[in-house]
Amino acid sequence: MRTPSQAPSRPSSRSGLSPRFLIAGALSLAIGLALTGAAKAGPTLDAIKARGSIKVGVGTQPGFFAPDSNGRWQGFFVDFGRALSIAVFNDPDKVQFVSSSPQQRLPALQSGEFDILLSGVTQTFTRATKLGFHFGPVVFYDGQGLLVPKKLGVSKGKDLNGATVCVQTGTTGELNITDFFRQNKIAFKPVVIEETAENQKAFSSGRCDVLTQDASDLAITRTQLPKPDDYVLLPERISKEPLAPAIRYGDDQWLEIVNWAVYATIQAEELGITQANIDSFLTSADPTVRRFLGVDPSLGEAAKLDPKFAYTIVKTVGNYGEIFDRNVGPATKVGLDRGFNKLWTQGGLLYAPPFR
Ligand SMILES: N[C@@H](CCC(=O)N[C@@H](CS)C(=O)NCC(=O)O)C(=O)O
């Protein structure tokens, strides 16, 4: 049965306006509301501003995230947390870092314990859909590795038939390792442990033959073992692990701050701007540089951010390459290569969209 409002030819309101007008009116109202919505900060950004700080969920691996002897958090992911603090508050220290296990992190983010995870979370389809998280730009392209004692005498994953494998609960690694052994038609025994320290202890005490995790994480773990030289990280990677900041659904503006704070570090490296030389760029005539550094304030105004947010991020934490090198690069104890994490102009995957 047709209701009056569905009858196309009959005016259905006291004003005598035709339904076509009413529909057009309703549509423009809806668009208007949507636009107002886009300009709103969203619950997370509102909460951050009201609290006066950002709560960042992290892990415990030094190089990526750890407090130093003065209790000040340091690390690759920590520096991106400070970049966010600069974008929102123009201050690198309006941020609290809270560590939790990989198993606890995503539920804790969902329940509002953190405003963001910067903890080596892999961007996956299920996390982005069913679990309800948005991801910012990949800050570290990683892959799952296999750490083994040299005395095991293996050189590749396929040699591991019958091995006992330590893996952390709630990680993509837990899922990938099953795929890997199944696909290669070899058997394994998983030992699934939640806490990082316990997992590492199980491995170093010989309870398992193999430790599997993101390769970067394993490289860090290796340096912490009593005799690092007794272990080898096999060269193969059994998965893709693009590690990206994760936030809850429903915070568009917060997501864009996350996106562009990360891109600022990549853009700076693309432009050859470093912590040390940045001030010499302030007099540049290049319009891209002027917009990026806020000499031309139009981008900051468009985003309702301090026009110099990118300048302050780079001046304070450095460009992407500097962040990488300082925390986990070849000259550090962790000693990671840039690998895929080089700029696109240098054969890597890092690419910042235009700052315009
Ligand atoms: N990328 C995997 C693993 C996450 C993960 O375990 N990340 C590392 C850092 S890359 C970690 O938390 N390690 C243990 C720790 O820091 O306590 C995932 O998203 O499931």
The ligand as an SDF file (V2000), in Angstrom:
LIG
                    3D

 20 19  0  0  0  0  0  0  0  0999 V2000
   52.4630   -6.8120   14.0320 N   0  0  0  0  0  0  0  0  0  0  0  0
   51.8800   -7.8840   14.8000 C   0  0  0  0  0  0  0  0  0  0  0  0
   52.5970   -8.0470   16.1130 C   0  0  0  0  0  0  0  0  0  0  0  0
   52.4300   -6.8880   17.0190 C   0  0  0  0  0  0  0  0  0  0  0  0
   53.5510   -6.8730   17.9840 C   0  0  0  0  0  0  0  0  0  0  0  0
   53.7220   -7.8470   18.7210 O   0  0  0  0  0  0  0  0  0  0  0  0
   54.3410   -5.8180   17.9490 N   0  0  0  0  0  0  0  0  0  0  0  0
   55.5820   -5.7790   18.6270 C   0  0  0  0  0  0  0  0  0  0  0  0
   56.3010   -4.5120   18.3220 C   0  0  0  0  0  0  0  0  0  0  0  0
   56.6730   -4.4620   16.6080 S   0  0  0  0  0  0  0  0  0  0  0  0
   55.3790   -5.9140   20.1060 C   0  0  0  0  0  0  0  0  0  0  0  0
   54.4040   -5.4730   20.6310 O   0  0  0  0  0  0  0  0  0  0  0  0
   56.3010   -6.5770   20.7350 N   0  0  0  0  0  0  0  0  0  0  0  0
   56.1630   -6.8350   22.0930 C   0  0  0  0  0  0  0  0  0  0  0  0
   56.3700   -5.6850   22.9880 C   0  0  0  0  0  0  0  0  0  0  0  0
   56.8630   -4.6360   22.5350 O   0  0  0  0  0  0  0  0  0  0  0  0
   56.0560   -5.8310   24.1730 O   0  0  0  0  0  0  0  0  0  0  0  0
   50.4180   -7.6510   15.0020 C   0  0  0  0  0  0  0  0  0  0  0  0
   49.9280   -6.5700   14.6690 O   0  0  0  0  0  0  0  0  0  0  0  0
   49.7430   -8.5690   15.4730 O   0  0  0  0  0  0  0  0  0  0  0  0
  1  2  1  0
  2  3  1  0
  2 18  1  0
  3  4  1  0
  4  5  1  0
  5  6  2  0
  5  7  1  0
  7  8  1  0
  8  9  1  0
  8 11  1  0
  9 10  1  0
 11 12  2  0
 11 13  1  0
 13 14  1  0
 14 15  1  0
 15 16  2  0
 15 17  1  0
 18 19  2  0
 18 20  1  0
M  END
$$$$
